[in-house]
Amino acid sequence: MKVLEVVPSFYPAHIYGGPIQSLYHLCRSLADLGCDVKVLTTNANGPRANLDVDTRDEVELDGRFRVRYCRRLLFGSVSWRMLLRLPSYAKWADVIHLTSVYSFPTLPALVLARLLGKPVVWSPRGSLQRWQGSSRVALKSFWEHLCRLLAPPGMVLHVTSRDEAIQSAKKMPGARTIVITNGIHVTGAGRRSPGSFLPDGVLRLVYIGRLHPIKALENLLSACRLLRMKWTLCIAGTGEPEYVEDLRSRIAGNIQMLGPILGQEKDTLLKNADLLVLPSHSENFGMVVAEALAQGVPVIAAHGTPWKGLEDHHCGIWTANDPASLAAAIERAASMPLWQMGEAGRDWMLKEFSWQGVAGKMSELYSEVQQHASRL
């Protein structure tokens, strides 16, 4: 199975948050299952920065799959080199997997797939969901109209939660919608001990992710001021400079802004945390929740995220994201058996969210859409 991943930005462009990690690990896992995977993308790493990568030829990652980084023009995801290379890559592929919605490669990829009769799996990654702070709604609606007109027959929307499926299906009613979650790696190394929680009586809260108004960090900061206990909060991530500076102006002495953290730094931060809090207004998945649970860290997630299962699996709290509700959830969680909750979360991730299982479901979906396209 030859799979072409078309995406405006790719690993290691960590500034774009969880989708970068999840697509990277999906490509690795698909390759391990025997898929021939190529990624066509740009060298974008934020509004004004570019990745330090080879844009002259394909780059092999981890000895598993190949990536073609195309030089972008100025800002955004506009890349004429990507546009020129797209036809040859599309002809090569058995299946085109398109990621993102409001980006330069979206419309050309849909047009080429229709012309070449190639099946498409499209992952909006939450872009078709709306919240009260959504911007440029009219322009987005026009773009979605164009996508509906250009989409090839038999296109499948890949979403990562039921809520995303409901909202995305309304935007693309002609497409079939399939829910396949993201995956997570769970290892036995560095497992938490019961005594690693609240060792000094201070509740250690962590937020990890993109710094953006949709994440409702202002609500979390307000909630912390309502807490009637000793606490600290570490905020890890990056975003637009103006918004980051606005957050900095709101923080007190027991709140730290760490900037972006990756790899071992992220693992260490989680292993030293008592609770991860994700207060977002809207999330299609929320990769950091799975990462925290895999590390044995209980989670408080807002109703705008698809993590109602935290309570079903006894590993966290799913709550409204206004300051009073967040504060009440934090205080309630602090009185609960955090270590047992962390172990329950690890077990849940291991049973239902392994990358091998997720990649297997995605590979089956690719085969299904390929067979369907051959009958059209």
N, C-alpha and C positions, 0 to 999 in steps of 0.2 A: 504494500500500500504506500503510494507516494503522496505525502501530505505537504501542502504549501501553507504556511502560516503567514498571513498578510496583516501587519500590525504597524501603527505609526511610530512606535518606540519599543525598544526591547532591552532585555538584560545587557549590561548592568545599569540601566537608567533608573536607579532606585527612587529618584525624586517623584516618580509617578505612583509610588506606593505598591500595595499588595498585588495588583494585576501583573506587574512586572515579574514578581517572584512566582506567581502561580503559573503563568504561561511558560516561563523558563523550566520549571519542574515538570510541567506537562510534556514539553518537548523531550526532555531527558527520559521520562518514563515511557513515552510512546516509542522512542528509539530502542529502549531496552526490550520492548515487546516485538521489535522487528520492523517497525514502520521506518520508511525512508523519509526523514523530516528535513525540510528546508524552511528558513525564515527569511522573508523579504521585509525590510524595515528601513528606518532612517537612523542617523546618528544623533537624534535629538536627546537631550538630557535636561529638560526644563525649557522655559521660555527663551532663555538667552545663552544656554550652555550646550556644548556638544560633547559626545563621548570621544575619548581618545582611542579610536578603533580604526582598523584598516577599511577604507571605503573603496579600495581599488579592486578587491577580489573577495571571494567568499572566505569566511572565517570559520574554522571548525571549533566547536565548543565541547569540551569534556570528552573528545573522541567519539561523540555520539551523533551530533547533527551539525548542519552547516547554516551559517547566517550571512546574508548579504546586507551589510549596512550601506545605505545610500546617503550621500551628502545632501543635507536639506538646505533650502534657501532661507536665509534670515530666521524668522520665527515660525512657530507652529510646525506642521508636518509636511509642508509643501516640498516636494523633491521631484524635479524633472527626471533625474536619473532613475529614480524608483519607477516612475511612469514608463520610461523607455524599456526597463527590464521586466516589467510586469507581464507582457504578453508571452515571452519565452518561458518564464517560470510557470505561468498559468497553463500553457500547453503541456509542460512536463508533468504537472500534477494530476493525480487521480481525484483528489478532493481539495478544494480551497477552503481553508478555515480563516475567516475574516474576524478580526478583533477590533473593537471600538466602533463608533458611529459617526460623530461629527469631526471627521478628519479627512485629509486629502486623499488617501488611497481608497476610501470607501466606495465612492461612485464608480471610479475606473474598474475596481475589482468586480463589482456587480455587473457592469456592462460586459466585461470580458468573459465572465462566467456564463452569461446568457448567450453570447455569440459563439462560444466554444462548446456549449453544452456541458459545462463542468458543474458538478454538484457543489453546493455551498453550505457550510455550517457557519453561522454568524453568532459571535459572542458579544453582545452589547456591553457587558461588564458594568451594568447598572446605569448606562447612559440614557436609557429610555424611561428610567424612573424619574419621578418629579417630587420635589419638596417645596415648602413655601418660599424658599430663597432661590429657586431656580431662575436663571437669567436667560435672556434672549429666547423666550418661549416661542414667539411667532416665527423667528428665523429657524429654530429647531424644527418646528412643525412643517415648514416648507421643505426643509432638508429631508425629513421623514417621508413626505409626499413623493419626492424624487426617488428615494430608495424603494418605495413601494412600486413605483412605475418600472424601475430598472431591475428589480430583483428577479433572478431566474426561477423558473418553476421548480417546485420541490424543495425550496430553500428551508432550512431548519434553523430556528433560533435556539442557541444553547444558553441557558440561564443557570444560575447557581442556587436559586431559592424559589419557593412557591410565590412569595410576594413579587419577586422580579418577573416571574412567569406571567402573573396576572397583568401587571402594568405593561410589560413588553408586548404581550399578545394584543392589547388594545391598540398599540402603535403600528403593529405589523400583522393585521388580522389574516392575511393570506398565507402566513408561514406557520408551520407546525412548531410547537414549543416543547423542548425537552429539558428537564431539570437534571443536571449532573453537577454535584458540588465540586469545589476545589479539594485538593488533597493536602496532606501534611505528613512529614516524616516524624515518627515516634521511635525513640531509641531508649534503651535501658540505662544509658550512661548518664551520670549526674542526677539521679533521681532525688527528689526532695526528701528530707527527713522530717518527722513531726515537729522537732524542735527548731526547724528553720523558719517557722512562722511566728511573727510577733515576738522575737527573742528579747527585745528590750521594752515591750509594751507599747511600741509605736507602730501604728498601722502604716505600711509602706504601699502607697498607691502608685500605679504606673499607667500612663497613656503612651502608646506607640502608634504612629501613623502620620498621614499627611496633615499639615496644619492648614485648615480651610474652614470657612464658616459652616459648611455642611456637617462638620464633625462636632459642632456644639460645644466646643471647649470652654466658651464663656459660661455655659451652664455648669460645667464641672467645676470651674474656679469658684463660682458663686456657691455651689453645693459644699465645697470644702470649708468655706467660711462659716457654714452652719453646723459643722461637726462638733460634737461634744466629747472629743477624745484627742489624744495625741496622734498626729498624722504627719506624713510627708507625701509629696507628689512629685514624681519625675515625668516630664513631658519630653518625649523623643520624637523628632521628625523635623521636616522642613516644609516651607511653602513660600508664597509670595512675600517679599521683604516687608511690604507695608503691613500686611496682616500679622506677620511674625512680630513686628515691632509693637503693634497694638496689643498683642497678647502679653508681651514683656511688660508693658506699662500697667498691666492688671495684676501681676504676680506679687506674692508676699515672700517673706524670708524662707519659709519652709517649702517653697516650690522651686524646683530647678528646671530650666530649659536646657536640654542636652544637645540639641541639634540632631542631625541624622545619625543613627547608629545602625550597624549591619553586623551580620555574622556572629562572631563570638561575643562582641560587645552587647548585641541584643540578647543573646542567650544568658549572659551574665546578669544583665539588668532584670530579666524575668526570674531567674533563679533567686534573686535577692528581693523579689516583690511578694507582697501578700495578696494583692488583688490587682487585676487589670481592669480598667474602666474604659468602655467605648460608648460615649454618649451620643453618637451620631443621629442626625435627623433622618438619614437614609443611607443604607448600605445594601449592595446586592449580595455580598457575602461577609466581608470583614475578616480578611486573612489573619489578622493579628489575634483574633479570638482563638482560632485553631492553633496558632503558634503557642499562645499562652497555655491553653489546655494541654497541649503535648508536653509542655514543660512542667505540668503539675500545678499550674497557677489558676485558682478560681477566677471567674470573670463576672463583672456586672456590665450588661449590655442593654442599650435602649431599645424601645419598641420599634424604632426605625430600622433596626437590624434584624436579620432572619434567625435570631438565636433564642427563640422560645424554648428550645430543647435544653438550655442550661438548667432550667428548673426540673424538667422531666428526668434529666440524668443526674440531678443533685450535685451539680458542679458550679452553680452560679445563680445569679438573679437577673431576670428580664423585667425591665421597669420603664416607666415614663422618664423622659429626660429633662423635665423641669428641675430646677435646683433643689426644691424640697423633696421630690421623689428620689432624686439621686442621693441626697444626703441620708434619707431614711434607709435606702437600700445598702449604702456603705456601712452604716451603723449596724444594720441587721446582719450583714455578712460578717462583720468583725466579731460577732458573738457566736458564729457558727463554727463547726469543726473544719477549719480551712484545709488541713492536710488531707482528711478523708475526701473532701470535695475535689481537691487537686488530683488525687488518685482516681476518682470516678471520671474526671474529665479526660485523663490519659487513656483510661480503658475505652471510653467512647470514641476518641480519635483513632485508636488502634483498630477498633472493630469496624468503623464505618467510613473513615476518611483516609485510608492509606492511598498513597499515590499509585501504587500498582493496581489497586481496584478501580480508581478513578480513570486511569489511562486505559484500562481494559474496557470500561463502559464507553469511553470516547472512541476507541478503536472500533468497537461494535457499531457505534453510530456512523462513523465514516463509511464502514462497509455497507450499512443499510442505505445511506443516501446515494452511494455509488451505484448500488444495484437498482435503486429507484430511478436514477437518472438514465441508466442504460435502457430502461423500458419506455422512456418518454419519446 
